[in-house]
Amino acid sequence: MADAEVDIASLSEDQQLALQQFTSVTDQEIATAIPLLQRCQWNVQIAIARFFDGEPEDPVAADPPQPPPPQRSSHRQETLMNGFNTSPASRSPLAIQPAPRVVTQPEGRGTYQPPFLLSVLFAPLGFAYGLLSRTLSFFGYLFPFLPRLLSRLWARSSGPGSRTASGGRRPLSPRDTAARFIREFEEDYGKNNLPFYENGYAQAFDLAKKELKFLLVILLSSEHDDTSGFVKDSLLSSEFVDFVQEPQNDIVLWAGNVQDAEAYQVASALNCTKFPFAGLIVHTPSVSSTSMSLVARIAGPTPPATLVAQLQNAITQSAPALSRAKSTRAEQDATRRLREEQNSAYERSLAQDRERARQKREAESARQRAEKEAQEKAEAEERERRNLEQWRNWRASQIKEEPGSDVKDAVRISVRLPSGERVVRRFFPDAALEELYAFVECNSILQIDEKAAKPGSEKPQTYDHMYKFRLVSPMPREAYELEDGGLIRDRIGRSGNLIVESIEDEEDDGDGE
């Protein structure tokens, strides 16, 4: 328990990375994963292999509780007698043998590319071999019974000791091998209700370990005469089928033909020397937190009642420990789900807080930007007002005084201002039209004291004045645009009545439309 309570913060960075990799692959709790990683010196590959294949027995730890020799030999004798079709009397304690996880390693059939010189030298032999092969294939097509007869004769003459793991059968993937076995099983014994697992042994092993179920392994050999009777009398019996289909038993049924590479490797791993063979594999928490053990092995032809009784006895003895493991795993899953829900709720709450903070920042930024724009606009308007006032003072000082009555050809202009007031003034004959515009613009200043000169007024340096009105003759209507230039006398004549029209009003009306 001390190892399970190790603080994650006390682990090094490499150890935390190894722990994360191990838990992501095995889906184990941290309290269970840390002790296994410590026993494996924090090697992730070794820890994952021990998790799926089971941990080897520790001889140092196994020495103190070693039972007395007579009792140990008695259990061993009883275990060996399982394969000799003994009575299914209650066997206590339960015999346990480690059950490794077998990954299929079919015989290598990689193509070898010989050098070019050897290819040229052996080309005649290859041609002769191809011709002989086609000839034999043609005879096999004409006489279909010849290949089967020759294969049986070859199998009997070579003996069981010289046969290969695959028995001459083409190696397939675990899923295809399982499908081929089920198809051949149905071809030989007809349709049945046995729920064979349609995948490899390693996948069935992982499923039973993950879901804490019993893995029932059936190994058959077509070369044994007892196989057919065992299948018809025992495996296809209603008693065995009902036992396997019983939901309370939680059985995953996997079967294979030892002529296939995968089933042959499973038989070698389980030390199976007699067929047909039935073995029951289950998770054994008493050995380690990740071990899978063979708790029942039945070799040779066995009556259905005896077969079911022995399997049921093993299930009954393993059920309490398995139930405790299920409860522990359910608690761990519930704790993990609760932690995930809490983390999810925390993440959602954090996201909402971040969104509110973002909206608040955006609102504050928009407010500051609006205030800045308003301030800049007010400053621009104030600067415009000061420049306009300065320009008017300067321009008013530049306007010539009204000519006297002694000046011949003086121009007399009457202007109606936007306020409704009418102003009459005389201009020199050579006065430009801009002089009239400036008079109207600076009229408010000139009305105060037209003769008051302001020599101190200067023209603003960075200000370009634009007249926001035009002068128009009402009858007939004619606009005297400043852009056209010219003298007042030439454009208007010696006298004229004008009105002031605002250009800004026309621009506003155009924007509104």
Secondary structure, DSSP 8 states (H G I E B T S, - for coil): -TTTT--GGGS-HHHHHHHHHHHHHH---HHHHHHHHHHTTT-HHHHHHHHHH-----HHHHSTT---HHHHHHHHHHHHGGGGT------SS---EE-----------------HHHHHHTHHHHHHHHHHHHHHHHHHHH-THHHHHHHHHHHHHH-GGG--SSTT-----HHHHHHHHHHHHHHHH------B--S-HHHHHHHHHHHT-EEEEEEE-TTSTHHHHHIIIIITSHHHHHHHH-GGG-EEEEEEETTSHHHHHHHHHTT--SSSEEEEEEE-TTT-TT-EEEEEEEES---HHHHHHHHHHHHHHHHHHHHHHHHHHHHHHHHHHHHHHHHHHHHHHHHHHHHHHHHHHHHHHHHHHHHHHHHHHHHHHHHHHHHHHHHHHHHHHHS-----TT-TT-EEEEEE-TTS-EEEEEE-TT-BHHHHHHHHHTHHHHHH-TT---TT----TT------EEEEETTTTEEE-GGG--BHHHHT-SEEEEEEEEHHHHHHHHHH-
